[in-house]
Amino acid sequence: MTAAAPILIVSGPPGAGKTTAARRLAETSAVPAAHLHTDDFFDAIRSGFIAPWLPESHEQNKTVTKVIVAAAGAYAAGGYQVIIDGVVGPWFLDVYRSEAARLGAALDYVVLRADRETVTARAKGRADHPIADYPPRIFDGFADLGPLEPHVVDSGGADVEALIAAIRQGCAEGRFRLG
């Protein structure tokens, strides 16, 4: 079996710059690339939706994660580099690791992080899906990643191209690779 194209997860709390970075990475990729915006998968739920940061959303979030992983796997198996952007915390990485291992695909995980004030202001001010009441639990879930701390990139600056360069360099160096 030929190894699948690589998968890159661009994660972090809302307002960290995930969608901007992931979209730009896919658009400027030297190889065929697909950008999977995880919010779109949650938006597909038309009845019975539970805000994903609420404790009672756990089963919904597990289901949506499996759907995202299945889509990512299909793209990667088809030769497309996959760039996933969403609030993918360490608590769901095993699902992604299993699919990448099954496919023989490289899996990188980068967490964009800025200070609480910056991400809160960005999330409140964005045109699509503004978050008026920023859920602190999401931010706190990315505050200390323990052994995954080397996967963090500061996204507090305004220079998107520098952020993209830092992500690409970290991927090239293997800094963001998940085993």
LOTORLO-77881 format. One record per residue: chain; residue number from 1; x, y, z of N, C-alpha, C in turn. Coordinates in nm, 3 decimals. Example, Ala and Ser with C-alpha at 12.3 -4.5 7.8 and 13.67 -1.06 7.14 Angstrom:
REM residues 2
{A; 1; {1.319; -0.569; 0.780}; {1.230; -0.450; 0.780}; {1.320; -0.330; 0.780}}
{A; 2; {1.285; -0.225; 0.708}; {1.367; -0.106; 0.714}; {1.290; 0.003; 0.787}}
END
This chain:
REM residues 179
{A; 1; {0.083; -0.118; 0.000}; {0.000; 0.000; 0.000}; {0.088; 0.124; 0.000}}
{A; 2; {0.059; 0.218; -0.086}; {0.131; 0.343; -0.091}; {0.087; 0.431; 0.024}}
{A; 3; {0.182; 0.498; 0.088}; {0.149; 0.587; 0.199}; {0.061; 0.701; 0.148}}
{A; 4; {-0.031; 0.740; 0.231}; {-0.121; 0.851; 0.198}; {-0.048; 0.984; 0.215}}
{A; 5; {-0.107; 1.087; 0.161}; {-0.053; 1.223; 0.177}; {-0.059; 1.262; 0.325}}
{A; 6; {0.022; 1.357; 0.366}; {0.025; 1.396; 0.508}; {-0.100; 1.469; 0.553}}
{A; 7; {-0.123; 1.461; 0.682}; {-0.235; 1.530; 0.747}; {-0.176; 1.626; 0.850}}
{A; 8; {-0.223; 1.750; 0.847}; {-0.181; 1.852; 0.942}; {-0.304; 1.903; 1.015}}
{A; 9; {-0.301; 1.896; 1.146}; {-0.408; 1.953; 1.228}; {-0.359; 2.088; 1.279}}
{A; 10; {-0.435; 2.192; 1.249}; {-0.407; 2.327; 1.301}; {-0.514; 2.355; 1.405}}
{A; 11; {-0.473; 2.356; 1.531}; {-0.568; 2.365; 1.641}; {-0.541; 2.487; 1.727}}
{A; 12; {-0.619; 2.497; 1.832}; {-0.608; 2.606; 1.926}; {-0.747; 2.656; 1.963}}
{A; 13; {-0.753; 2.750; 2.055}; {-0.884; 2.802; 2.095}; {-0.944; 2.892; 1.988}}
{A; 14; {-1.074; 2.919; 1.995}; {-1.134; 3.012; 1.900}; {-1.062; 3.147; 1.903}}
{A; 15; {-1.040; 3.203; 1.785}; {-0.973; 3.333; 1.775}; {-0.822; 3.326; 1.767}}
{A; 16; {-0.767; 3.205; 1.765}; {-0.621; 3.190; 1.759}; {-0.565; 3.208; 1.619}}
{A; 17; {-0.652; 3.203; 1.517}; {-0.606; 3.220; 1.379}; {-0.601; 3.092; 1.299}}
{A; 18; {-0.667; 2.988; 1.347}; {-0.663; 2.857; 1.282}; {-0.713; 2.860; 1.138}}
{A; 19; {-0.829; 2.917; 1.118}; {-0.889; 2.915; 0.984}; {-0.808; 2.999; 0.887}}
{A; 20; {-0.763; 3.113; 0.929}; {-0.680; 3.198; 0.842}; {-0.553; 3.125; 0.803}}
{A; 21; {-0.487; 3.063; 0.900}; {-0.361; 2.992; 0.873}; {-0.385; 2.868; 0.788}}
{A; 22; {-0.485; 2.787; 0.823}; {-0.510; 2.663; 0.750}; {-0.549; 2.690; 0.605}}
{A; 23; {-0.636; 2.787; 0.586}; {-0.678; 2.821; 0.450}; {-0.557; 2.865; 0.366}}
{A; 24; {-0.474; 2.949; 0.425}; {-0.356; 3.000; 0.353}; {-0.257; 2.887; 0.325}}
{A; 25; {-0.238; 2.796; 0.420}; {-0.149; 2.682; 0.399}; {-0.198; 2.597; 0.281}}
{A; 26; {-0.328; 2.572; 0.276}; {-0.383; 2.491; 0.167}; {-0.374; 2.563; 0.034}}
{A; 27; {-0.406; 2.691; 0.033}; {-0.405; 2.768; -0.093}; {-0.266; 2.782; -0.152}}
{A; 28; {-0.164; 2.782; -0.068}; {-0.028; 2.804; -0.115}; {0.057; 2.677; -0.114}}
{A; 29; {-0.009; 2.563; -0.097}; {0.062; 2.435; -0.093}; {0.124; 2.404; -0.229}}
{A; 30; {0.242; 2.345; -0.226}; {0.311; 2.305; -0.348}; {0.253; 2.174; -0.404}}
{A; 31; {0.171; 2.107; -0.327}; {0.107; 1.981; -0.368}; {-0.044; 1.998; -0.356}}
{A; 32; {-0.123; 1.910; -0.419}; {-0.268; 1.919; -0.402}; {-0.305; 1.914; -0.254}}
{A; 33; {-0.394; 2.003; -0.212}; {-0.427; 2.013; -0.069}; {-0.575; 2.038; -0.049}}
{A; 34; {-0.627; 1.986; 0.060}; {-0.766; 2.007; 0.101}; {-0.767; 2.072; 0.238}}
{A; 35; {-0.854; 2.169; 0.256}; {-0.871; 2.237; 0.385}; {-1.004; 2.192; 0.444}}
{A; 36; {-0.998; 2.127; 0.558}; {-1.119; 2.084; 0.628}; {-1.142; 2.175; 0.747}}
{A; 37; {-1.246; 2.256; 0.737}; {-1.284; 2.350; 0.842}; {-1.384; 2.278; 0.931}}
{A; 38; {-1.343; 2.242; 1.051}; {-1.426; 2.155; 1.135}; {-1.560; 2.218; 1.171}}
{A; 39; {-1.567; 2.351; 1.176}; {-1.696; 2.416; 1.205}; {-1.802; 2.372; 1.104}}
{A; 40; {-1.761; 2.349; 0.978}; {-1.856; 2.307; 0.876}; {-1.920; 2.173; 0.910}}
{A; 41; {-1.845; 2.085; 0.973}; {-1.898; 1.954; 1.010}; {-1.999; 1.966; 1.124}}
{A; 42; {-1.973; 2.059; 1.216}; {-2.070; 2.085; 1.323}; {-2.193; 2.154; 1.268}}
{A; 43; {-2.174; 2.245; 1.172}; {-2.287; 2.316; 1.111}; {-2.379; 2.222; 1.034}}
{A; 44; {-2.330; 2.105; 0.997}; {-2.414; 2.009; 0.925}; {-2.524; 1.952; 1.012}}
{A; 45; {-2.510; 1.960; 1.143}; {-2.614; 1.911; 1.234}; {-2.727; 2.013; 1.233}}
{A; 46; {-2.839; 1.973; 1.182}; {-2.953; 2.064; 1.164}; {-3.056; 2.053; 1.276}}
{A; 47; {-3.053; 1.945; 1.352}; {-3.147; 1.927; 1.462}; {-3.074; 1.855; 1.574}}
{A; 48; {-3.090; 1.902; 1.695}; {-3.026; 1.838; 1.809}; {-2.884; 1.886; 1.836}}
{A; 49; {-2.844; 1.995; 1.773}; {-2.708; 2.048; 1.793}; {-2.689; 2.094; 1.937}}
{A; 50; {-2.571; 2.063; 1.990}; {-2.532; 2.107; 2.124}; {-2.401; 2.182; 2.108}}
{A; 51; {-2.391; 2.302; 2.162}; {-2.267; 2.380; 2.153}; {-2.151; 2.290; 2.198}}
{A; 52; {-2.047; 2.276; 2.115}; {-1.943; 2.177; 2.142}; {-1.860; 2.200; 2.268}}
{A; 53; {-1.869; 2.315; 2.329}; {-1.792; 2.340; 2.451}; {-1.869; 2.302; 2.577}}
{A; 54; {-1.995; 2.264; 2.560}; {-2.074; 2.223; 2.676}; {-2.046; 2.077; 2.712}}
{A; 55; {-2.043; 2.046; 2.841}; {-2.012; 1.908; 2.882}; {-2.104; 1.803; 2.819}}
{A; 56; {-2.232; 1.836; 2.798}; {-2.326; 1.739; 2.743}; {-2.307; 1.715; 2.594}}
{A; 57; {-2.211; 1.782; 2.532}; {-2.186; 1.764; 2.389}; {-2.085; 1.653; 2.358}}
{A; 58; {-2.037; 1.585; 2.459}; {-1.927; 1.489; 2.438}; {-1.958; 1.384; 2.332}}
{A; 59; {-2.073; 1.320; 2.339}; {-2.106; 1.216; 2.240}; {-2.118; 1.275; 2.100}}
{A; 60; {-2.180; 1.392; 2.089}; {-2.188; 1.461; 1.960}; {-2.047; 1.489; 1.907}}
{A; 61; {-1.959; 1.539; 1.993}; {-1.824; 1.574; 1.951}; {-1.745; 1.451; 1.906}}
{A; 62; {-1.767; 1.339; 1.973}; {-1.702; 1.214; 1.930}; {-1.749; 1.175; 1.791}}
{A; 63; {-1.878; 1.185; 1.766}; {-1.933; 1.151; 1.635}; {-1.878; 1.242; 1.527}}
{A; 64; {-1.881; 1.372; 1.551}; {-1.832; 1.468; 1.451}; {-1.682; 1.445; 1.426}}
{A; 65; {-1.607; 1.415; 1.529}; {-1.463; 1.388; 1.511}; {-1.443; 1.267; 1.420}}
{A; 66; {-1.521; 1.163; 1.439}; {-1.510; 1.045; 1.352}; {-1.541; 1.079; 1.207}}
{A; 67; {-1.639; 1.167; 1.185}; {-1.674; 1.209; 1.049}; {-1.559; 1.290; 0.987}}
{A; 68; {-1.502; 1.380; 1.063}; {-1.389; 1.460; 1.015}; {-1.271; 1.369; 0.980}}
{A; 69; {-1.242; 1.275; 1.067}; {-1.130; 1.183; 1.045}; {-1.155; 1.099; 0.919}}
{A; 70; {-1.279; 1.056; 0.899}; {-1.311; 0.977; 0.779}; {-1.289; 1.061; 0.652}}
{A; 71; {-1.333; 1.185; 0.654}; {-1.312; 1.273; 0.539}; {-1.164; 1.299; 0.517}}
{A; 72; {-1.092; 1.327; 0.623}; {-0.947; 1.351; 0.611}; {-0.877; 1.228; 0.555}}
{A; 73; {-0.916; 1.112; 0.602}; {-0.855; 0.988; 0.553}; {-0.880; 0.966; 0.406}}
{A; 74; {-1.001; 0.995; 0.360}; {-1.035; 0.978; 0.218}; {-0.953; 1.073; 0.131}}
{A; 75; {-0.942; 1.198; 0.172}; {-0.860; 1.293; 0.096}; {-0.713; 1.251; 0.095}}
{A; 76; {-0.661; 1.214; 0.212}; {-0.519; 1.174; 0.221}; {-0.492; 1.050; 0.137}}
{A; 77; {-0.583; 0.952; 0.141}; {-0.567; 0.831; 0.060}; {-0.570; 0.864; -0.089}}
{A; 78; {-0.641; 0.970; -0.125}; {-0.649; 1.014; -0.264}; {-0.533; 1.102; -0.308}}
{A; 79; {-0.436; 1.124; -0.219}; {-0.317; 1.201; -0.256}; {-0.321; 1.348; -0.221}}
{A; 80; {-0.423; 1.392; -0.149}; {-0.433; 1.533; -0.110}; {-0.375; 1.553; 0.029}}
{A; 81; {-0.283; 1.648; 0.041}; {-0.240; 1.689; 0.174}; {-0.364; 1.745; 0.243}}
{A; 82; {-0.388; 1.706; 0.366}; {-0.507; 1.750; 0.438}; {-0.466; 1.845; 0.549}}
{A; 83; {-0.533; 1.960; 0.551}; {-0.509; 2.057; 0.657}; {-0.642; 2.077; 0.728}}
{A; 84; {-0.646; 2.030; 0.852}; {-0.767; 2.034; 0.933}; {-0.754; 2.154; 1.026}}
{A; 85; {-0.858; 2.236; 1.032}; {-0.854; 2.344; 1.129}; {-0.975; 2.336; 1.220}}
{A; 86; {-0.948; 2.337; 1.348}; {-1.055; 2.331; 1.446}; {-1.002; 2.317; 1.586}}
{A; 87; {-1.093; 2.319; 1.680}; {-1.058; 2.302; 1.820}; {-1.040; 2.152; 1.843}}
{A; 88; {-0.921; 2.106; 1.811}; {-0.886; 1.963; 1.827}; {-0.789; 1.955; 1.944}}
{A; 89; {-0.844; 1.926; 2.060}; {-0.760; 1.916; 2.178}; {-0.693; 1.781; 2.187}}
{A; 90; {-0.594; 1.771; 2.274}; {-0.525; 1.643; 2.291}; {-0.618; 1.528; 2.324}}
{A; 91; {-0.734; 1.559; 2.380}; {-0.830; 1.457; 2.421}; {-0.890; 1.380; 2.303}}
{A; 92; {-0.876; 1.431; 2.178}; {-0.929; 1.360; 2.062}; {-0.819; 1.316; 1.965}}
{A; 93; {-0.693; 1.331; 2.001}; {-0.585; 1.299; 1.907}; {-0.574; 1.151; 1.875}}
{A; 94; {-0.615; 1.064; 1.965}; {-0.602; 0.920; 1.938}; {-0.681; 0.878; 1.815}}
{A; 95; {-0.796; 0.940; 1.790}; {-0.876; 0.906; 1.672}; {-0.799; 0.942; 1.545}}
{A; 96; {-0.733; 1.058; 1.545}; {-0.653; 1.102; 1.430}; {-0.529; 1.015; 1.414}}
{A; 97; {-0.466; 0.981; 1.525}; {-0.346; 0.895; 1.520}; {-0.379; 0.759; 1.460}}
{A; 98; {-0.491; 0.702; 1.500}; {-0.529; 0.570; 1.449}; {-0.551; 0.573; 1.299}}
{A; 99; {-0.620; 0.675; 1.249}; {-0.646; 0.684; 1.106}; {-0.517; 0.709; 1.028}}
{A; 100; {-0.432; 0.796; 1.078}; {-0.304; 0.822; 1.010}; {-0.219; 0.695; 1.006}}
{A; 101; {-0.217; 0.620; 1.114}; {-0.141; 0.495; 1.117}; {-0.199; 0.394; 1.019}}
{A; 102; {-0.330; 0.384; 1.014}; {-0.396; 0.291; 0.921}; {-0.359; 0.323; 0.776}}
{A; 103; {-0.352; 0.453; 0.746}; {-0.322; 0.498; 0.610}; {-0.173; 0.502; 0.579}}
{A; 104; {-0.090; 0.501; 0.683}; {0.053; 0.522; 0.662}; {0.083; 0.668; 0.631}}
{A; 105; {0.000; 0.758; 0.685}; {0.015; 0.902; 0.660}; {0.089; 0.969; 0.774}}
{A; 106; {0.173; 1.064; 0.740}; {0.236; 1.147; 0.842}; {0.127; 1.233; 0.906}}
{A; 107; {0.137; 1.253; 1.037}; {0.039; 1.334; 1.109}; {0.112; 1.438; 1.191}}
{A; 108; {0.083; 1.565; 1.161}; {0.141; 1.676; 1.236}; {0.031; 1.749; 1.309}}
{A; 109; {0.066; 1.803; 1.425}; {-0.030; 1.873; 1.511}; {0.034; 2.001; 1.558}}
{A; 110; {-0.027; 2.112; 1.522}; {0.023; 2.243; 1.566}; {-0.090; 2.314; 1.639}}
{A; 111; {-0.055; 2.377; 1.749}; {-0.152; 2.450; 1.829}; {-0.116; 2.598; 1.823}}
{A; 112; {-0.208; 2.677; 1.769}; {-0.189; 2.821; 1.766}; {-0.241; 2.877; 1.898}}
{A; 113; {-0.160; 2.966; 1.954}; {-0.200; 3.021; 2.083}; {-0.160; 3.168; 2.092}}
{A; 114; {-0.252; 3.249; 2.137}; {-0.228; 3.389; 2.167}; {-0.285; 3.413; 2.307}}
{A; 115; {-0.265; 3.530; 2.361}; {-0.317; 3.557; 2.495}; {-0.471; 3.563; 2.493}}
{A; 116; {-0.528; 3.547; 2.610}; {-0.675; 3.539; 2.625}; {-0.744; 3.663; 2.568}}
{A; 117; {-0.690; 3.781; 2.592}; {-0.753; 3.904; 2.544}; {-0.757; 3.907; 2.392}}
{A; 118; {-0.648; 3.864; 2.327}; {-0.641; 3.865; 2.181}; {-0.741; 3.768; 2.121}}
{A; 119; {-0.744; 3.645; 2.170}; {-0.836; 3.546; 2.111}; {-0.981; 3.582; 2.138}}
{A; 120; {-1.009; 3.637; 2.256}; {-1.146; 3.677; 2.288}; {-1.192; 3.788; 2.195}}
{A; 121; {-1.107; 3.888; 2.174}; {-1.143; 3.999; 2.085}; {-1.161; 3.951; 1.942}}
{A; 122; {-1.072; 3.864; 1.895}; {-1.084; 3.811; 1.758}; {-1.213; 3.732; 1.742}}
{A; 123; {-1.244; 3.645; 1.839}; {-1.364; 3.561; 1.830}; {-1.491; 3.645; 1.834}}
{A; 124; {-1.492; 3.748; 1.914}; {-1.611; 3.835; 1.921}; {-1.627; 3.919; 1.795}}
{A; 125; {-1.515; 3.959; 1.732}; {-1.520; 4.051; 1.620}; {-1.528; 3.989; 1.483}}
{A; 126; {-1.518; 3.857; 1.473}; {-1.518; 3.797; 1.339}; {-1.657; 3.800; 1.275}}
{A; 127; {-1.656; 3.802; 1.144}; {-1.782; 3.813; 1.068}; {-1.863; 3.683; 1.074}}
{A; 128; {-1.797; 3.569; 1.057}; {-1.865; 3.439; 1.061}; {-1.856; 3.379; 1.200}}
{A; 129; {-1.967; 3.338; 1.254}; {-1.974; 3.271; 1.383}; {-1.907; 3.349; 1.496}}
{A; 130; {-1.944; 3.475; 1.517}; {-1.885; 3.547; 1.630}; {-1.925; 3.482; 1.762}}
{A; 131; {-1.836; 3.487; 1.859}; {-1.864; 3.429; 1.990}; {-1.873; 3.544; 2.089}}
{A; 132; {-1.994; 3.581; 2.124}; {-2.016; 3.694; 2.215}; {-1.969; 3.661; 2.357}}
{A; 133; {-2.000; 3.540; 2.403}; {-1.960; 3.497; 2.538}; {-1.855; 3.387; 2.523}}
{A; 134; {-1.729; 3.428; 2.524}; {-1.618; 3.335; 2.501}; {-1.614; 3.232; 2.613}}
{A; 135; {-1.622; 3.103; 2.579}; {-1.618; 2.999; 2.682}; {-1.476; 2.980; 2.737}}
{A; 136; {-1.450; 3.017; 2.862}; {-1.314; 3.011; 2.915}; {-1.256; 2.870; 2.919}}
{A; 137; {-1.341; 2.770; 2.929}; {-1.291; 2.632; 2.937}; {-1.213; 2.594; 2.811}}
{A; 138; {-1.253; 2.645; 2.696}; {-1.182; 2.614; 2.572}; {-1.042; 2.673; 2.575}}
{A; 139; {-1.031; 2.798; 2.612}; {-0.899; 2.862; 2.619}; {-0.810; 2.787; 2.718}}
{A; 140; {-0.864; 2.758; 2.835}; {-0.787; 2.690; 2.939}; {-0.741; 2.551; 2.897}}
{A; 141; {-0.817; 2.486; 2.809}; {-0.780; 2.353; 2.761}; {-0.652; 2.352; 2.679}}
{A; 142; {-0.613; 2.468; 2.629}; {-0.491; 2.479; 2.549}; {-0.380; 2.556; 2.622}}
{A; 143; {-0.404; 2.593; 2.748}; {-0.308; 2.676; 2.823}; {-0.181; 2.601; 2.860}}
{A; 144; {-0.193; 2.473; 2.893}; {-0.076; 2.393; 2.931}; {-0.092; 2.256; 2.867}}
{A; 145; {-0.015; 2.231; 2.762}; {-0.029; 2.106; 2.687}; {0.072; 1.999; 2.730}}
{A; 146; {0.144; 2.025; 2.838}; {0.239; 1.925; 2.888}; {0.337; 1.883; 2.781}}
{A; 147; {0.342; 1.751; 2.749}; {0.440; 1.704; 2.650}; {0.415; 1.756; 2.508}}
{A; 148; {0.297; 1.812; 2.483}; {0.268; 1.867; 2.350}; {0.301; 2.016; 2.341}}
{A; 149; {0.356; 2.072; 2.445}; {0.390; 2.214; 2.446}; {0.482; 2.254; 2.330}}
{A; 150; {0.576; 2.168; 2.284}; {0.658; 2.205; 2.167}; {0.579; 2.223; 2.038}}
{A; 151; {0.453; 2.182; 2.037}; {0.368; 2.195; 1.919}; {0.301; 2.333; 1.910}}
{A; 152; {0.326; 2.419; 2.007}; {0.262; 2.550; 2.014}; {0.339; 2.652; 1.930}}
{A; 153; {0.262; 2.733; 1.856}; {0.315; 2.847; 1.782}; {0.238; 2.970; 1.828}}
{A; 154; {0.310; 3.076; 1.863}; {0.245; 3.200; 1.905}; {0.178; 3.265; 1.785}}
{A; 155; {0.048; 3.285; 1.794}; {-0.027; 3.345; 1.684}; {-0.078; 3.484; 1.721}}
{A; 156; {-0.018; 3.545; 1.821}; {-0.063; 3.675; 1.866}; {-0.026; 3.790; 1.773}}
{A; 157; {0.076; 3.771; 1.690}; {0.117; 3.877; 1.598}; {0.022; 3.886; 1.480}}
{A; 158; {0.034; 3.994; 1.406}; {-0.058; 4.018; 1.295}; {-0.005; 3.965; 1.161}}
{A; 159; {0.117; 3.917; 1.156}; {0.178; 3.877; 1.029}; {0.145; 3.732; 0.995}}
{A; 160; {0.046; 3.713; 0.909}; {0.001; 3.579; 0.871}; {0.112; 3.504; 0.799}}
{A; 161; {0.185; 3.570; 0.712}; {0.290; 3.502; 0.637}; {0.400; 3.449; 0.728}}
{A; 162; {0.434; 3.523; 0.834}; {0.533; 3.474; 0.931}; {0.478; 3.353; 1.005}}
{A; 163; {0.350; 3.355; 1.037}; {0.287; 3.241; 1.103}; {0.291; 3.117; 1.013}}
{A; 164; {0.258; 3.135; 0.886}; {0.261; 3.025; 0.790}; {0.403; 2.970; 0.778}}
{A; 165; {0.500; 3.058; 0.770}; {0.641; 3.016; 0.760}; {0.682; 2.936; 0.884}}
{A; 166; {0.639; 2.979; 1.002}; {0.674; 2.906; 1.125}; {0.610; 2.767; 1.126}}
{A; 167; {0.487; 2.757; 1.079}; {0.420; 2.626; 1.074}; {0.492; 2.536; 0.974}}
{A; 168; {0.520; 2.587; 0.855}; {0.589; 2.506; 0.754}; {0.727; 2.461; 0.803}}
{A; 169; {0.799; 2.551; 0.866}; {0.932; 2.516; 0.915}; {0.923; 2.408; 1.023}}
{A; 170; {0.828; 2.424; 1.116}; {0.811; 2.324; 1.221}; {0.774; 2.187; 1.166}}
{A; 171; {0.689; 2.186; 1.063}; {0.654; 2.059; 0.998}; {0.776; 1.998; 0.930}}
{A; 172; {0.851; 2.079; 0.858}; {0.970; 2.030; 0.787}; {1.074; 1.973; 0.883}}
{A; 173; {1.085; 2.033; 0.999}; {1.182; 1.987; 1.100}; {1.131; 1.869; 1.182}}
{A; 174; {1.004; 1.834; 1.166}; {0.947; 1.723; 1.244}; {0.903; 1.764; 1.383}}
{A; 175; {0.905; 1.893; 1.411}; {0.870; 1.943; 1.545}; {0.725; 1.912; 1.583}}
{A; 176; {0.636; 1.908; 1.485}; {0.493; 1.890; 1.513}; {0.444; 1.747; 1.487}}
{A; 177; {0.535; 1.657; 1.453}; {0.497; 1.520; 1.418}; {0.446; 1.446; 1.540}}
{A; 178; {0.335; 1.377; 1.522}; {0.282; 1.289; 1.626}; {0.324; 1.147; 1.591}}
{A; 179; {0.370; 1.074; 1.690}; {0.421; 0.940; 1.666}; {0.316; 0.837; 1.640}}
END
